[in-house]
Amino acid sequence: MSEEIEDMGPVDYILVEWPDNEPTGEAIPYLVDLVDSGLIRILDLAFIVKNEDGSVTELEISDLGGDTESFAVFEGASSGLIDESDHAEAGEALETGRAAALLVYENRWAAPFASAVRRSGGQLVASGRIPVQALIASLDAAEA
């Protein structure tokens, strides 16, 4: 198992919130394409909702409403990496009454690079993302 982990790419998570408390399924084909093309591997996918009392509940795919058929491809997508404490932590970022998807995935495209870095004694010491909105604001400010 440790050899398999040594060959893994970086693992990231995203938390996506829907304003209408119901994902439409529109993004599912794109996520499936990322998996099918080998760019990512889904390790865990959980749907959660932040209740009016602030508690967080995991939702079953059948509870999502909308086009639940498109979500069926992810039924059982769980490696056990995330648990109720992760759901609660994710819930802190959510607005009350909103549903979200918590996705943990391996960046398979980066696995050869990451493995080579680890074999050479290197280690990741910082990582981050620049939100598109921040990029747009920065470019707008540069133009002004």
C-alpha positions in Angstrom: 0.0 0.0 0.0 2.8 2.5 0.8 4.3 1.9 -2.6 1.0 2.7 -4.2 0.7 5.9 -2.1 4.3 6.8 -3.1 3.2 6.8 -6.7 0.1 9.0 -6.2 -0.3 12.5 -7.5 -1.3 15.4 -5.2 -4.6 15.0 -3.5 -7.0 18.0 -3.4 -10.5 18.7 -2.2 -13.2 21.1 -3.3 -16.4 22.1 -1.7 -19.1 23.3 -4.1 -22.3 24.9 -2.7 -25.5 25.3 -4.6 -27.7 28.3 -3.9 -31.0 26.5 -4.6 -30.0 23.6 -2.3 -30.1 21.3 -5.3 -27.4 20.5 -7.8 -28.6 20.2 -11.4 -26.2 17.5 -12.6 -24.9 19.8 -15.4 -21.3 19.4 -14.3 -21.4 15.7 -13.9 -20.4 14.8 -17.5 -17.3 17.0 -17.1 -16.3 15.3 -13.9 -16.8 11.9 -15.5 -14.7 13.0 -18.4 -11.9 14.0 -16.1 -12.0 10.6 -14.5 -12.3 8.7 -17.8 -9.4 10.6 -19.3 -7.2 9.7 -16.4 -6.6 13.3 -15.2 -8.1 12.7 -11.8 -9.2 9.8 -9.6 -12.1 10.4 -7.2 -11.3 9.2 -3.7 -14.3 10.5 -1.9 -17.5 12.3 -2.8 -20.1 13.3 -0.3 -23.2 15.4 -0.6 -24.0 17.4 2.5 -26.5 20.0 3.7 -26.1 22.6 6.4 -29.4 22.5 8.4 -31.1 25.5 10.0 -29.7 24.6 13.4 -26.1 24.7 12.0 -25.7 20.9 12.0 -24.5 19.1 8.9 -26.1 16.1 7.4 -24.9 13.8 4.7 -27.3 13.4 1.8 -27.9 10.2 -0.2 -27.9 10.7 -3.9 -31.6 9.9 -4.0 -32.1 12.8 -1.6 -30.6 15.4 -4.0 -33.7 16.1 -6.1 -33.4 17.2 -9.7 -31.7 14.8 -12.1 -30.4 12.2 -9.6 -29.9 9.7 -12.4 -26.8 11.6 -13.6 -25.3 11.4 -10.0 -25.8 7.6 -9.8 -22.4 7.0 -11.4 -20.9 8.2 -8.2 -22.9 5.9 -5.9 -20.5 4.5 -3.4 -17.5 6.7 -4.3 -15.9 6.6 -0.9 -12.4 5.6 0.2 -13.1 6.4 3.8 -10.8 9.4 3.9 -13.5 11.8 4.9 -15.9 11.4 7.8 -18.5 13.2 9.8 -15.9 15.5 11.3 -14.9 16.6 7.8 -18.5 17.1 6.9 -18.9 19.4 10.0 -15.7 21.3 9.1 -16.9 21.7 5.5 -20.3 22.9 6.9 -18.5 25.9 8.5 -18.0 27.3 5.0 -21.6 26.8 3.9 -24.5 29.1 4.3 -27.4 27.7 6.4 -29.9 25.7 4.3 -27.5 25.1 1.5 -26.4 21.8 -0.1 -22.9 21.1 -1.2 -20.6 18.4 -2.7 -17.4 17.6 -0.9 -15.0 16.0 -3.4 -11.6 14.6 -2.6 -9.5 13.6 -5.7 -6.1 12.6 -6.8 -4.4 14.7 -9.5 -3.3 11.7 -11.6 -1.8 13.9 -14.3 0.8 15.1 -11.7 1.6 11.7 -10.3 4.9 11.1 -12.2 6.2 14.6 -11.3 5.1 14.2 -7.6 6.7 10.8 -7.4 10.0 12.0 -8.8 10.0 14.9 -6.3 9.4 12.6 -3.4 12.1 10.1 -4.6 14.6 13.0 -4.8 13.9 13.9 -1.2 11.7 16.9 -2.0 8.4 17.6 -0.3 5.5 19.9 -0.8 5.7 22.8 1.7 2.9 25.1 0.3 0.1 24.9 -2.1 -2.8 27.2 -3.0 -5.4 28.2 -5.6 -6.2 31.6 -7.1 -9.9 31.9 -7.5 -11.0 33.0 -11.0 -12.8 36.0 -9.4 -9.5 37.2 -7.8 -7.7 36.7 -11.1 -10.3 38.8 -13.0 -10.2 41.5 -10.3 -6.4 41.6 -10.5 -6.4 41.9 -14.3 -9.0 44.6 -14.1 -6.9 46.5 -11.6 -3.9 46.2 -13.8 -5.7 47.6 -16.8 -7.0 50.6 -14.8 
